[in-house]
Amino acid sequence: MHKKIITAFMIVIILFFKINPIIYASNSNGSVRYQVHLQDRGWVNTVYDGNVAGTTGEARRMEAIAIAISGIDGSLSYKVHVQDYGWLGSVTEGIIAGTTGQSKRMEAIIINLDNSSYNIKYRVHVQDYGWMNWVTNGQVAGTTGQSRRIEAIQIAIEKKNKQEAVNNAQSSNINTNINNEYSGIDVSKHQGNIDWKKVKNAGINFAMIRGGYRGYTEGYINEDIKFKDNVKNAYENGIKVGIYFYSSAVNEIEAREEAEFILNLINKYNIKSYITYPIAIDIEDFEDTRNYSLSIQQRTNIVKTFCEVIKNNGLKPMVYSYTYFLETKLDMDKLTNYDTWIADYYGNTWYKRKYTIWQYSDKGNIDGIEGDVDLNYSYCNY
């Protein structure tokens, strides 16, 4: 039955391609061009070189795609993962991948540009997740097993000898394939009562859970009231656990106090064996916070003190903040012994250094959690 369906697809593909030559129209040398088939709209206009094909914010699925190159050496091929069918066979330049007239969503795509002096990079906009990370030759963009549609795509080419890494993780030895194994969230009391079984079934495999926080202005340390329940319930549902502490420390004494507070919580609830992901210090500042006027050196010393206390107690320390803070308000040259967790919501990260977790959205929608939740990828299998 499946062989007959696939054969029918190929006939439709060939006929469609013969009567729809728009994909071959080129506006420049050395370009990639692509056309997508959208729910309710059918085939839309061809776009070029990194432009968006598809829609965002309209809840429309992509159903098929055709891609072509001009002025570029090498051979192009691609394949898509389709609702109910899984991965379809690889097709070559200009041929349609996917389905039309069947109301089936594309869920993931792999593009290869072989034997070329160029690399091809691409990213997709996915239901509930938004824009995902850029990937390159042969890597998976999108999701499988999560029933989430691709809504839009960007594709670009670049000379290999001029290529900059799509993000810093790709220039390291870290696994950069995006898949369920490395999908995560971070939570606190603000997410309320979480159904961790549903969260696990939604494809989440790790959680960074807030253990506590120091007040923005008064400086008192508080335990997150959902910490114990979140850690134990996440662990019992097969979700890997890490911890973070929101710091507003103003000196190294307070940084040590914060780290010891987390260690005491771990001992209090006898959960050390549950912790496989790092223990992170969340360091940020705003105009009304008590640590706003600190110098770069003072902030760096605070982070180092926290991390060393965690490290000396047999756990993995980590630094969390957003790109601008990491680049301008910390001396990261002095913090290279610790992993970095970066918050950057612009679809790809601008941070130039190595990082192992990327918080890519604060507007996630995950079954089992009411309201928004932060979404993360881990590039390291902790």
C-alpha positions in Angstrom: 0.0 0.0 0.0 2.8 2.5 1.0 4.7 1.7 -2.2 1.6 2.6 -4.3 1.1 5.8 -2.4 4.8 6.8 -2.9 4.6 6.0 -6.6 1.5 8.2 -6.9 3.4 10.9 -5.1 6.2 10.8 -7.6 3.8 11.0 -10.5 2.1 14.0 -9.0 5.5 15.5 -8.2 6.7 15.2 -11.8 3.5 16.5 -13.3 3.4 19.4 -10.9 7.0 20.3 -11.6 6.4 20.3 -15.4 3.5 22.7 -15.2 4.9 24.9 -12.3 8.3 26.2 -13.5 8.4 29.1 -11.0 11.1 27.3 -8.9 13.5 27.7 -11.8 13.1 31.4 -12.0 16.4 32.9 -10.7 17.2 36.5 -9.9 21.0 36.2 -9.3 24.0 34.0 -9.7 25.1 31.9 -6.8 21.8 31.6 -5.1 19.4 29.1 -3.4 15.7 29.5 -4.1 12.7 27.6 -2.7 9.0 27.4 -2.8 6.6 26.0 -0.3 3.0 24.6 -0.4 0.9 26.0 2.5 -2.3 24.9 4.1 -5.3 26.8 2.6 -3.0 28.7 0.2 -1.3 26.1 -2.0 2.0 27.0 -3.7 3.3 30.5 -2.8 5.9 32.6 -4.5 9.5 31.5 -4.7 11.9 33.2 -2.3 15.7 33.5 -2.3 18.8 33.3 -0.1 17.6 33.4 3.5 14.2 35.0 3.0 11.2 33.5 4.8 9.0 31.1 2.9 5.8 30.3 4.7 3.9 32.0 7.5 4.4 32.7 11.2 1.7 33.5 13.7 -1.1 32.1 11.4 -1.1 28.5 12.5 -0.6 27.3 8.9 1.3 24.1 8.1 3.8 23.7 5.4 3.0 20.6 3.4 5.6 20.5 0.7 8.8 22.2 -0.6 10.9 22.4 -3.7 14.5 23.7 -3.6 16.9 24.6 -6.3 20.4 26.3 -6.6 22.1 28.2 -9.4 25.7 29.3 -9.7 26.8 26.8 -7.1 28.8 23.7 -7.5 27.8 20.4 -6.0 24.7 18.3 -5.8 21.6 19.2 -3.8 19.2 16.7 -2.2 16.7 16.9 0.6 14.0 14.9 2.4 11.1 15.7 4.7 9.4 14.1 7.6 5.6 14.0 7.0 2.7 13.5 9.4 1.7 9.7 9.5 4.3 8.8 6.9 7.6 9.6 8.7 10.7 10.3 6.6 10.0 10.2 2.8 12.6 9.3 0.3 15.3 11.8 -0.6 14.7 13.9 -3.7 17.1 16.0 -5.9 17.2 19.6 -6.9 13.8 21.1 -8.0 11.7 18.0 -7.1 8.9 18.4 -4.7 9.3 16.8 -1.2 6.2 16.3 0.9 2.5 16.0 -0.1 -0.2 18.2 -1.5 -4.0 17.8 -1.2 -3.7 15.5 1.8 -3.8 18.0 4.7 -0.6 16.5 6.1 2.0 18.6 7.8 5.7 18.7 7.3 7.4 18.1 10.6 11.2 18.1 9.8 13.6 18.5 6.9 17.2 17.5 6.1 19.0 19.3 3.3 22.4 18.1 1.8 24.7 20.0 -0.5 27.5 17.5 -1.4 30.8 18.0 -3.2 30.5 21.7 -3.1 32.6 24.7 -2.1 29.5 26.0 -0.4 27.6 25.0 2.8 23.9 25.2 3.0 22.2 26.3 6.3 18.6 26.4 7.2 16.1 26.8 10.0 12.4 26.3 10.5 9.6 27.9 12.4 7.8 25.2 14.4 4.4 25.1 16.0 4.7 26.2 19.7 8.5 26.6 19.5 8.9 29.5 17.0 12.1 29.8 15.1 14.5 26.9 15.9 18.3 26.9 15.7 20.1 27.2 12.4 21.5 23.9 11.2 23.8 23.0 8.3 24.4 20.2 5.7 22.6 17.0 6.6 21.3 18.0 10.0 17.6 17.7 11.1 15.6 21.0 11.3 12.3 20.6 13.0 10.9 17.8 15.3 9.8 14.2 14.9 7.4 12.4 17.2 5.9 15.6 18.6 3.0 16.2 16.1 4.2 19.7 15.5 4.0 21.4 12.1 6.7 23.4 10.3 5.2 26.8 9.4 8.0 28.6 7.7 11.6 28.0 6.5 14.7 30.0 5.7 17.6 28.6 3.6 20.9 30.2 2.8 24.3 29.3 1.2 27.7 30.5 2.1 31.3 29.8 0.9 33.1 27.3 3.1 36.2 29.3 3.4 34.2 32.3 4.7 31.7 30.5 6.9 31.2 31.5 10.4 29.7 28.9 12.7 25.9 28.9 12.8 26.4 29.2 16.5 29.3 28.7 18.8 28.3 25.2 19.8 28.9 23.9 16.2 32.5 24.9 16.4 33.1 22.7 19.5 32.9 18.9 20.0 29.4 19.2 21.3 26.6 17.3 19.6 24.5 19.9 17.8 21.7 17.7 16.4 18.4 19.0 17.7 16.1 16.3 18.8 13.9 15.3 21.7 16.8 14.0 23.8 18.0 17.5 24.2 14.7 19.4 24.6 14.2 21.1 28.0 12.4 23.7 30.0 13.2 25.8 33.1 10.6 26.3 35.8 9.8 28.0 39.1 6.8 28.6 41.3 5.5 30.9 38.5 4.5 27.8 36.5 2.2 26.6 39.4 1.3 23.0 39.7 2.9 21.1 36.8 1.7 17.7 35.4 5.2 16.2 34.9 3.8 13.1 33.2 2.3 15.3 30.5 5.5 17.3 30.2 7.5 14.1 29.6 5.0 12.9 27.0 5.3 16.3 25.3 8.9 15.5 24.5 10.7 17.3 27.3 13.7 15.4 28.6 15.4 17.8 31.0 14.3 20.6 33.4 16.3 23.4 35.1 14.4 24.0 38.3 14.7 27.0 40.4 15.9 26.2 43.9 15.7 29.7 45.3 16.4 33.4 44.8 17.7 36.4 46.6 15.4 39.4 46.6 15.9 42.1 44.1 16.1 44.9 46.7 16.0 43.6 50.2 18.6 40.8 49.7 16.9 38.0 51.6 17.3 34.4 50.3 14.1 32.4 49.7 13.4 28.8 48.7 11.2 28.4 45.7 8.0 26.9 47.2 7.7 24.5 44.3 11.3 23.3 44.3 10.9 20.0 46.2 7.8 18.9 44.3 9.2 19.9 40.9 12.5 18.1 41.4 10.9 14.9 42.7 8.1 14.8 40.2 10.3 15.6 37.3 12.8 12.9 38.3 10.0 10.3 38.9 8.7 10.9 35.3 12.1 10.3 33.7 13.1 13.9 33.2 16.7 14.9 33.9 17.1 17.6 36.5 19.3 20.6 37.0 18.9 23.5 39.4 19.3 27.3 39.2 19.5 30.0 41.7 18.6 33.6 41.0 21.4 35.7 42.4 21.4 39.4 43.4 24.6 38.9 45.5 26.7 42.1 45.9 29.9 40.4 47.1 31.7 37.0 47.3 30.4 36.3 50.9 26.8 36.5 49.6 27.7 34.3 46.5 29.1 31.6 48.8 25.9 31.9 50.9 23.8 31.3 47.8 25.7 28.3 46.7 25.6 26.8 50.2 21.9 27.5 50.3 21.4 25.3 47.3 23.7 22.5 48.6 21.7 22.6 51.9 18.4 22.2 50.0 19.8 19.2 48.1 20.9 17.6 51.4 17.6 18.5 53.1 15.5 16.7 50.5 18.1 14.0 49.8 18.0 14.6 46.1 21.7 14.7 45.1 21.3 11.5 43.1 18.5 13.1 41.1 20.7 15.9 39.8 22.5 15.2 36.5 22.3 18.6 34.8 24.3 21.5 36.2 23.7 23.8 39.1 23.5 27.3 37.6 23.8 30.8 39.0 21.3 33.1 37.3 23.0 36.5 37.2 21.3 39.5 35.7 20.7 43.1 36.7 18.2 45.9 36.2 18.1 49.5 37.3 16.2 48.8 40.5 18.2 45.7 41.6 20.7 45.8 44.5 23.6 44.5 42.3 23.1 47.0 39.4 26.1 49.2 40.1 28.7 46.4 40.5 31.8 46.4 38.4 32.7 43.7 35.9 35.3 42.3 38.2 32.9 42.2 41.2 30.3 40.3 39.2 32.9 37.9 37.8 34.2 37.2 41.3 30.6 36.5 42.5 30.0 34.0 39.7 33.4 32.3 40.3 32.8 32.0 44.0 29.4 30.4 43.5 30.6 28.0 40.9 33.7 26.9 42.9 31.5 26.1 45.9 29.3 23.9 43.7 32.3 22.3 42.0 34.0 21.5 45.3 30.9 19.6 46.4 31.0 17.2 43.4 28.3 18.9 41.3 28.5 20.6 37.9 28.4 24.5 38.0 27.0 26.7 35.3 26.7 30.4 34.4 23.3 31.7 33.2 22.5 35.0 31.6 21.5 36.7 28.4 23.9 37.6 25.6 24.5 41.2 26.3 25.2 40.6 30.0 27.6 37.8 29.3 29.5 39.9 26.7 29.6 43.2 28.6 29.1 42.7 32.3 31.2 39.6 33.0 34.8 38.7 32.3 34.1 35.4 30.7 37.8 34.8 30.1 38.0 34.1 33.8 35.0 31.8 33.8 36.0 29.3 31.1 36.1 26.4 33.7 32.3 26.5 33.9 29.6 25.7 31.4 27.4 28.5 30.0 23.6 28.6 29.6 22.6 31.4 27.4 19.2 33.2 27.0 18.8 34.5 23.4 15.3 34.8 21.8 16.2 36.0 18.3 16.1 32.7 16.5 19.8 32.2 16.4 22.4 33.2 19.0 24.9 36.0 18.7 27.1 34.9 21.5 30.6 34.2 20.3 31.8 31.8 23.0 31.0 28.2 23.8 27.7 27.4 25.5 26.0 24.1 26.3 22.4 25.1 26.9 20.4 27.6 24.8 17.2 29.1 26.2 15.6 30.1 23.0 12.1 31.2 24.0 10.2 32.5 27.0 6.9 31.9 25.3 6.7 28.1 25.2 3.5 26.2 25.3 4.0 22.7 26.8 1.2 20.2 27.7 1.1 19.9 31.5 2.0 23.5 32.2 -0.5 26.4 32.3 0.8 29.6 30.7 4.1 30.4 29.2 7.3 28.5 30.0 11.0 28.9 28.9 12.2 26.5 26.3 15.7 25.2 26.0 18.1 23.0 24.0 21.0 21.2 25.5 24.0 20.6 23.3 25.5 18.3 25.9 24.1 15.0 27.1 24.6 15.6 30.8 
